[in-house]
Each structure stands twice: as C-alpha cells, then as structure tokens.
Amino acid sequence: MRPPFVGFCLLLAVAVLQGQSAQDRPTFRSGVQSIEVDVLVTDKSGKAVRGLTKDDFTLIEDDTPQRIASFSFVELPIEAPASRAAAAKAVEPDITTNAGEGRMYVMLVGPSGHRGRLVARRFVEEAIGPNDQVAVIHVLGNSSAAQGFTRSRRLMLDALDRIEHEEPGGGCGANPIVCSFEVLEEVSEKLGLVTGRRKIVLWFDPPSVFISQGADIMFAQRDALRAATRNNVAVYPVSTRGLTTDLSPAGKPASGGPLEWKAGLRVLSDDTGGETIVDTNNFSAGFQGFVRDNSTYYLLSYEPAIEHRDGKFHTLTVRVNRPGLTVRARRGYYAPEPDAKAKPDPAVAEGLSEATAKAIRMPSSVGELGIELFAVPFKGSGGNGSVLLGARLRGTDLLLGPREPLEVAFQGTTTEGKITLGAFHVMTLDFTPESRAEIGRTGIRVIDRIELPKGRHQVRFAVHQPNGKTGTVVADVEIPDYSAPLVMSGVVIASQETASHRTLLIDESLRSILSSDPTPVRRFAHQDVISAYAEVYTDPRRPEVARVTASLAASSGRKARAPTMTRASGEPGRDGYLTRIPLADLTPGDYVLTLEARTARGSATRQVPFTVNAD
C-alpha cells in the first residue's frame, strides 16, 4: 500500500478545473527519451571547477559515446542562513514568488525520534538559503504532518516538530521497510516533472537492505533506485545515530551488522550520485558538502542513440578531458519496462493545454515567466475560506503583440492530497503600443478567488503563453476555524501608484472598498499612498465590536506614527477595517505593518512587511 501523504507534497494528479469542457481528446505519444545528468567536477583540493565547455566532456552510455544535446553550468550563491534569533524576529513575506533561483530538497524523515528531528532541524537552520525550496515528508507517518515545497523556514520546522508527535506507521502497510522505499519511489517519480536543475532527496535514517530480509524488500529497493536514477534524483542518506557502533534506525539492531548497514546506505547514494553522512557526529560539515553539491554543477542532457525500453540498468560514464580533475555523476539509470506506456493527462483531456497542465502539476514554484502572488483568506460560506488570489505577471516576460493568448489556471490541494476545484481562464492580450510599453514596466495583475475548507492547503497558480513562457507559483494557505470567538482575515494591500496597472480579472467588492485593485507589490515609491484592509469575525449570535489597531515598525525597531483604522464594512459577526498610509511621512526603508483585533474573548494579529523606496 502506497502512503497517501506523498500527494500533498508532490501532487501530480489534476482534477477537472471549472469552466472548461472537453473538446477533441488528444493523442498521447511517448516521444524521444531525453536523459539529464548532473555532473560535479572538482580539483585536487576538492574545489568546484568552473569554465569547462561541452567539448571538455565525454558521455558514454554502456559502451557507446553519446552526443551531448544541451549543456549548462549552474552556480547558485551560497548565502549564510539567518541566525535563530534573527529568524525568530523576522516577519515572513505575505507574497510568494518564483523569482530567485535556489536549491531544491525533499527531506524524508524516518522513525528516528527526538535526536533525528533535531538533526533534521539543524539542516534547515544551518543550510537552507532564502530562495531554497524544501518539502518535508515523514516516511512512516500521516499526511497531516507533511509540508509541500516552501521557502518558509517556519513551515519547514513546524513540519519537523509535528513529526516528533506522530504515531509511526500511520500511512504505511504491514512492512515499514517496503513502505519507506515506496515513498522514495513515488517522490522520485513526482520530481521527474522538474527538469533543468539538481534534485536532492535527504533521507534521514533510511532502512538498509540485507539479503536475509526477503525478496519483497529487495524488490522495493530496486524499484526505488530505478525511479531515482530514471528521474535524475540524487539521494543523500543521513544516519542521525552519530559516531556509534549501532547504526540502525531508532536504536534497533541492524540484522546485517554495522558494515553491511553502512554499505546499504552507500548503495543509495552511489547509484544516484549523492553522498552519505554516516558514523560521524559532524553533521554541519556534511550538510555544507550537500549544499556545495547542489550549488555548483554542470547539467548535461542527451538523447540515447538507442532508446531503451527493456527495464534494465544502463551504465553512464562521464569523463573530462583535463587531467587532475575528479568527476562525480550517477552511475546509470534503469530504462522503462517494455510495456510502459505514457499515461494520458486528465487535465489536457478536459481542456487545459499540455503546457498549462504540466505547469499546474509542478510541485514547486518555478518557471521563466515571473509571478508574484498573494493568497489572502477571508470567511466564505459554510465554514469555508474564500481565498483572494492576486498575481502580478512580470511584464518583460510576456508576449504583448496583437492577439497573443494567455492561459491562467489555479487549484488547491489539502494535506491529504485532495484537489479543490479552481479555475482555468483563456484570455487574449490586445493592447496599444503605449499600453505595451507600460505593461513592460509594471506587469499585469490577475485577481480571482478560490473556496477552500478548513485546514492547511497549497494553492498552485500557473500561467502559460502558448507562444512564450510559462511560470508556476505554489503558495501555502491555512483556513482557520471560523467558529472560534475571534478570527482575523488576511490583509490586502492597494496603492495609488499601482491603481493604474492593468488588471485582467477583478474583485468588485474589494475594488470599491480600496478604491483600486489589490496588489502583490511590496516595494512602494516614497510619494505613494497605500491602503490596507482586513476583516474581523466574531460569533454572529453574540456579535462583538472588536477594537482594531494598526502600528508601523521600521526594521531598525523604531516605531512610526500609528495609522488610523476605520470601519469600512459590517454585518453581524463580520466587520471590515481600512487604513490609509501616506508613505511620504516615512523614512525610506523596510517596515512591518501590524493589525491587531481585540475583544473581551481574545485577540488576533496579522503582519505585512513592505519597503519604501528612496525616490
């Protein structure tokens, strides 16, 4: 039985989106198999080697040299993570974006108890940069503990903290080792959708495999390695037991002994191009090595001279024609089985273009078309949340010629992987030359809503131009329990200067309150005036008037003059509050706007960081 929670973190299945019906059903072809290979090249001192060209590499599959079809060098900056104290004080952005290229990690956490959780937390605190995206999965746990790809360090750590309090085995069948490898297999298959970057799975305290354990376990490991090598996923096992003679997970004796245990872990890393931390207490040094591997590498791809569909392992050898260099890459890949067939995409069959369907299935925020997105929850009907979505599409990435098509799609997923219906819009852009120049500077806004039930969700928002670029943003949204005595919505922001920016879809109710459309912009001109709006919910049977206040604090800690809040809308148990802030009164710099609501029964707070530019 495959664990159900992988779908939340790395969902690929797509439901029918609202507003589209099937037309002619497409024909699916397997196409030519293209294989990506990450290559790490270091000198005698272990430092990454830069400046190599495609002609410096020789790539051999089995015994046959292959023509390298594409070649690129990837170098991501390694930024020092914020200290624990600074991270605790920082206010997270309320905007999600696919700008800024970072590393991608999936953290698989085994049943290693308190020590294992602390080691996994150390990786997040010591190694994760501001643009890195991380998913957290408990291989023997329930979906409620999982966290999909996010840049939020708080959400990563929250997921690890939830794991410690879980009962192991909640998402597994009878054999936890088989279950663990099935998780790796499924994660690797999902990550296969992501190309053009290195994909790392950090597996904390994975099981090791011994011949005496039975054929089902051996086959499960084989299938997991097949999926990882076929989808160019590097596995990095981490034994959190430290320097000890007992290297088994959670202190349980390893049936094959310490040497066999270590060898089993290294099979996972060697076959996939990863590295191992085992039999050491120096986790920090190992984690920094992982980061270096994921920051500077060459990415090659080729189309095999013979496309194998035999289910067998095919060796890969990568050589560099310069002496004294060390080359590391995965040792090969397993070809698909002879009867493997391409699966029809249900989203394409129901109206989405193939590119848009692929984009909305992306597990992380990626793409060439830049998107900034806010996802603000308000109270909806029947205890659900009505989430306002507002995106700005980067103007320089758009094709703005006459009659250019644009596709926008979004949907939500619950922690159990259940899809919430969203929407699919097909629009035609047709602007004057003057408008095109303006949009190139300011971008285009899209405003819409999605209804989500109580709980944690991820909203995938995808944009595609058939003749141009594609982008995807994945935002985390939590819908609270609106039956609580006091709940505050999220905060929406508008500004005078962004009021003239083009908006393809609008929300009339908020436009009338804010006098313009909400914006995901969080950097404003010094002469701008911004508006902030939020709603406060109390029990409609015992409605209370909340005291709502606003405050402004600079990044230096200096308080600015408190903005005035006014009641902008109201009905029993639901009141909206608005404030307008002239930025000319503020010194240029970074600020945090805090809205607080208080009643006799409790309090609620929301914060939004923003920047005032020096004109």
N, C-alpha and C positions, 0 to 999 in steps of 0.2 A: 504494500500500500504506500503510495507516494504521499509525503506530508503535504497538507493543504496550504501551508503558510507561505510557500515559495511564491505563489501567485501575487501576494501583496507587494513583495519587494521587487519582483521582476516580471510583472504581468505582461503576457503577450496576447492572450485571447481578447477579442474585441467584440462587444455587443453591437447590435444594430443601433445606430445613432438616430436621433429624432429627425424627422423632416425629409427623409430620403427613402425612395423605394427602388427595388432592383430593376435594372434595365436588362440589356443583354449580358448574360453571365460570361465572364472571361474564361479563356483557355489558359491553363497553367502549364508552363514548361520549366524543366529543371535548369536549363541554361548551362553555360560552361562553368565548371568549378574553378573558383579563384581562391588561392590559399595565401593568407598573410603569415608572415614570420617576423617576430620581434627579435632583433639581434643586439646583444650587448657586447661592446668591444672595449677592452681595457689594455693599458700598457703594463710594463713590468711592475710598476708601483701600485697597480690596481686602479688608476685613474681612468675615467672615460676618455676615449679617443674621439676627437672631432675632426671634421674636414675630409672624411672619406667620401668617395663618389661611388656611383653604381658600378663603374668599371673596376673598382677595388674588390668587389665581392664576386665569389663563385658560389652558386647554389646548386646542390645536387640532390635529386630525389632518387632513392635507391642508388643505382649506378649511372643515372642519366643526368647530365647537366641540363639545367632549365634556364629559359630566358626570363630575366627579371623584367616584369611588365611595369611596375611602379616602384619608386624609391623615394624615401624621405628621411630626414633626420629630425628627431623630436628632442627638444630640450626645454624642460619646464623649470621655472625658477623654484628653488627650494627656500621657502620663507619660514622663518622661525615662528612656531605657534605662539600665541599669546600665553602668558603665564596663567596659572589657575586663578590668581587674584584678579588679573585684568579680564580674563574670560568671564568670571563671575559678575563683574560690574558692567560688562558690555551689554548694550541693548541690541538684540538681533534685528537686522533689516526686516521690514514687513514686505519687501519686494523680492521675488525670485527671478533670477535671470539665467540665461545660458551664455552670457558673456564671461570671458576669463577662462582660459583653458587650465584645467587641473588634472590631478590623477584620479583614477577610479579603483575603488577597493570594495570587495564584498567580504565581510567578516563573518565566518562561520564559527560559532562558539559551541564547543562541546560541553558535556556534563562535568566540568572541572571545578565547580564550587566557587567559593569566595576568592581563593587565590587566582583562579583562572579569570574571573571577572576583573580583578584588579590589574592583571597583566594586560588584558584587552583594553581596559581604560587607559593604561599607560600609552598604548599605541595611539589612541585618539588624542590624548593630551600632548604627547611628545612629537608626533609625526604628521599629523593632519594639518595641511595648509588651508587658507581661506577659500580657495577655489576647488579643493578636492571634494569629491562626492563619494559617500560611503553608504552601503547598505549593511544592516545587521540582522543575522538570522540565527536562531537557536536551533541546531540540527535535530534536537530531540524534544523540542518544546511546541508550544501552541502559537498560532498566528498572532494572537493579541500582543505578544512580546516583540514582534518583528518591527523593523524600521526600513522603509524603502530608501532608495538613494536620496541623500540630502547633503547640503553643505552646512547644516546646523550642527555644531558640536554638541549643543544641549540635547538635541534629539538623539544623536548617537549614544551619548552617555545615558540618557533616560532608557533607551532600549537595553543597554547592558545591565542597568540596575534592575529592570523588570525581569531579566533572565534569571538573576540570582534567586528570585522569589517564586519561580515556576516549578511545577512538579515535572520532572523529566519524563519523557515518553508520551506526552500529550498529543503529539502529532504523528506518532510512529506506529508501526505494526509490531509484530512479535519479536523481530530481530533488530535491535538498535544499530548494529554494525551495517547491516544491509540498508537500513533506513538512512544512515548517515551518508553512505555512498550514493544512494538515490538522490539525496539532496544536492550533492556536488554535481551529479549528472544533470539534474534539471537546471540548476543555476548556470552551468556551462552552456547548456542549450539556449537559455534565455540571453546570455551575454553574447551569443553568436550573432545577434542582430546588430551589435555595436561594432563598427569597423573603424580603422584609421587611428587606433590608439591601443595602448597596452592595457590589458585587463588582468587584474590580480585578485585571487581569492586567498585571503589569510584564513587558515584553518587552525583554530586554537584547540589543541588536544584532539587531533583526529585519531580514529582507531587504526591499528596496524593489522595486517593480514598475514596469517600463517597457514600453511598447507593443512594443518590439523583442524582448522576451523570449519571446513566444509566447502562444497562446491558453490553453494548459493552466495557465500561471502566473496569467494574468488571471482565469480561472475559479476557481482555488483561492483567490485573494484575495477574490473576490466571495463565495464560499461561506463563507469565514471571517467576513467582515463581516456577512453575513446571520445567521449563528449568534450572533455577539456582540450585534448590535442586537436580535435577537428575544428574547434571554435577558437583556437589560439588563446586559451585561458591558462595563465601561469598560476600554479598552486604553491603557496608558501606555508608549509606546516610549522606550527609553533607549539612546542611542548612547554607548558607552564609549570611543570614539575621542578624545573631548575636543575641544579647540579646534584644529582641523586642517583643511586643505583636502581631505584624503582621509577621507570619512565612510562608507566602505563597511566591512562587517564583516571583521574579521581582516586588514585591510590590503589586501584585494583590490579592484581598481579597480571603481568603480561605472559600469556601462555607460551610464547616463544622465547622469552628471556630478553634481557636488555639489548644485546647486539642485534637480534632479529627485529626488535622493536624499532631501533634507530634505522635499520636498513629499510624497514617498511615505510617509515616516514620519508626517507630519501627517494624511494621509488616515486612517490607523488611529486616531489619537486624536480627530480632529474628528468622524468619523462615529459614534463610540461614546461621546463625552462625556468622553474622557480628556485628558491633557496630554502634552507631549513634552519630553524633555531631549536636546538636540542642539546641536552646535557650541559646547560650553562645558566648562570644567573644574570648574565649581562644582556638583558633584553634590549636596552636602549641602543647598544651598538648594532645589534641585529636589525632593529627597526630602522635605524638610519641607513643601513645597507639596503633594506627593502625600498626605501624612498629613493635612493640613488638609482636603483634598478629601474624604477618607474619614472624617472625624470630625464634620463639621457640615453637614447637608444636609436637604432636605425629600424625602419619599418619597410620591409620588402614584401612584394606580392608577385605571384606568378600563376600562370595557367598551365597545369601539368601537360606535358607533351602527350601523355596518355591519361585520360580521365578515369581513375579507378573507382569502381563500384563493386568491390569484392569483399568488403568488410575486414580486410587485412591491414596490418601495420606496415606503413611505408616510411623508410628512414629519410631524414633530412640532414644534410651536411652543409654547413655554411663555412666558407673559408675567406680569409682576407689575404690579398697578395702582398702584404707588407710584413716584414719579419718582426719578431719580438712581440706580437700582439696576441691577446687571448680573446677568443670568440665564444660566446655562450648563446645558445638558442635551444629551443625544444628539439628533442631527438627524432621526432617524426610525427605522424598522425595516422589515425585509423580512418580508412575510407568508408563511405556509407555502404550499407548492405546492398546486395544485388537487387533486392525487391523494394528498396527505399524509394518512395515517391514524394514529390512536392505536395504539401497539403494546401488545398485551396484556402484563401484568406476570406473568412466570413464577412469582414468589413468591406473588402473590394466587391464581393458578390452583392452587397447591399447598397452600393452607391459611392463609396469613397474611392478616389483614385489610389493606385497601388502605392505611390509615394506618400500620400497623406496617411493611408492605413499603416504603413511602416513607421511613419513618424509618431503617430499616436500610441504605438506599441513600444516605443523606446523606453527603457527603464530609467533613463537619467536625462537631465537637461543637456541637450546637445544641439548642434546644427550650425550652419553657416548664416542663416537668417536670424539676426539678433532679436530677442524678445525680452521685455521686462513685464512682469505680471504681478498684480496683487490679487489676492483671494480673500475677501472680507466676508465673514459670516454674519448674517442677520437672522432674526427669527422668522421662520417660514410658517407653513401650515402644518397642523397635525403633529407638532413637536419636532418637525424637521428644521434644518437650517436652509435659508435661501442665501447662497453664496454669490456675492457680486464679484465677477471676474473682470478685470480691466487690464488690457495688454497694450503696450506700445511696441510697434514693429519698427525696427531700425530702418530709416528711410534710405540710407545708402545701400542697403541690401535688397531693396525692392526694384522690380522692373516696373516702370511707370509710363511706358509707352501707351499708345491708344489701344483700348480694349484688351488690356492684359488681365488674365484671370487670376484670382486669388482664392485659395481654399483655407478655411478655418474650421478646426474640429476640436472638441474637448469632451472629456468624460471623467468620472471619478471612480476610484476603487476603494473598497473597505479594507480593513486589516485582514479579512478572510479571503481577499481576492475577488469579492463580488463587485461586479461592474454596475455603476449607477449611470443611467442614460444621460447623455449630454446633448450636444447639437453638432450639426455639420452645415456650414454655410459656404456657398459658392457665390463669389462676387466678381464683378468686372470693374477694373480700375480704368477710369477715363477722365483724366484731368487736363487742364490747360497747361501750357508750358510754364506759366508763372506759378501755378499750384505745384507742379512737379518740383520746381526748384525749392519751394518752401518745404514740401514733404521730405525732400532730401536732407534738409536740416533738422526738421522736427519729428519726422516719423508719422505713423498713422496709429490712431487708437481704435481698439475694438472693445466694446462694453457688452456684457451679457450676464446671465445668471444660470446657476445650476442648483437643483434641490438635492440636499444630502441628508441622510438620517443621522441621529446622534452617534458620536464616535469619532475615531481617527480615520482620515482619508488622505489619499493623494489625488490631486487633480492634474491630469495630463492635458496640456494645451499645445496643439500643433498647428503650424502654418506652412503652407506649401504654394509655390507658384509653379505651374506645370512647365514654364519655360525658364524658370530661375531657380531660386534657392529654397531650402527647407529648414525649419527650426522647430524644436520642441522644448517646452519648459514643464517641469514637474514640481508642483507646489504642495506642501503639507497643510492640511486644514483640519482643525478639530471642532466638531459641532458639540456644544455643551448641552447639559440637561436644562432645558428652558423651563422646567417646573421648579427649579431652585428659587429661593426667595429673591435673589438679585443676580441678574446676568447683564453684562455689557456686550454689545456687538463689537466687531472690529471697527477701525477708524478709516474713513475715506478722506482723501485729500484732493482739493482742487486749487487752481491758482489763476490769477488774472492773465498772466502771460501765456499759459497753456490753453486758455479758453478758445483761442482761435485755431488750435491744432485740429487737423482733420480727424473725424470720428466716423467709422463705418457703421457701427451699431451703437445705440444709445440706451440709457435707462432714464425715462422721462421723469420718474418720481424724484430721483436724486438730482437730476439737472435742475429741476425747479427749486430745490432747496439750496443747492450750492451755487446757483446762477451760472454754472458751466458743467462740463462733464468731468468726472473724477479722473485723476491722472496717476500713473505709476512713477512719474518723475519725482525724484527726491533731492535734486540739486536745483536751487532756485536763484534767480538774479536778485541782487540786493534791493532793487526797486519794486520787486514783486509783492503781491499780497496773496497769502494762502488762506484757504478755508478748511476746517476740519469738522467732520460730522460723525456722530456716533449715537446709538440708541441704547436706552436702558429699559430692561424688562423686569417687572415685578408681578406678583400674583394678581391677575385681573379681578379675582374675587375679593382680594384685600389690597387694592392698589395703594401704593405709597409714592409720594413725590420724593424723588432722590435729590440729594444735594450733589451737583456735578460741578467739579472744578477742573481748571486747566493750569498747568505750570510748564515753564520752559527752563531747561538747564543746558549750559554750554558744556563742551567736552572737558573743559578745564574744571568743571564743578561749579562754576559761577552761575547763580540763578539770574534769569532775566525777569522782566516785569510780567506778572501773571496775566495771560489773556482772559477776556471776559467770555463766559459761556452764556448763551441764550437758548431758551426752549423754542425749537423750530417746528415741532410737530408733536402730536399727542393723541392718545386714546387710552382707555382704561388698561393699565398694566404695560403700556408701551409709550415711551417719550423719547423724542429725538432732540439732540442738543448740538448747537453750532457755535464755532468761534472763528473769528477772522483775525489774522495776524499780519500787520504791516512789517515786512522784513527790513524796511529802511530804519526801523528802530533798533535793529540788532547789529552787533559787530559781526562781520563775515567770519564763518567758521562752522563747526559741527554742533548740532543741537539735538535734544531729545524732548519731544512734546509728550507730556503725560496727562491723560484724562482719568479722573477718579470719580466714582459714584459711591455715595454713602446713603444708607438708610438705617433705621433702627435695627434692621435684621442682618446687616452685613455690609460689605464693600466690594468693589470690583475696580480693576485698573487696566488700562491699555497704554502702550507706549509706541511712539513712532519716531525713529531717528531721521534727520534730514540735514542738508547742508545749505548754507547761504554763501553764494559766491561773491567774491570781490569784483565789482563791475569794472 
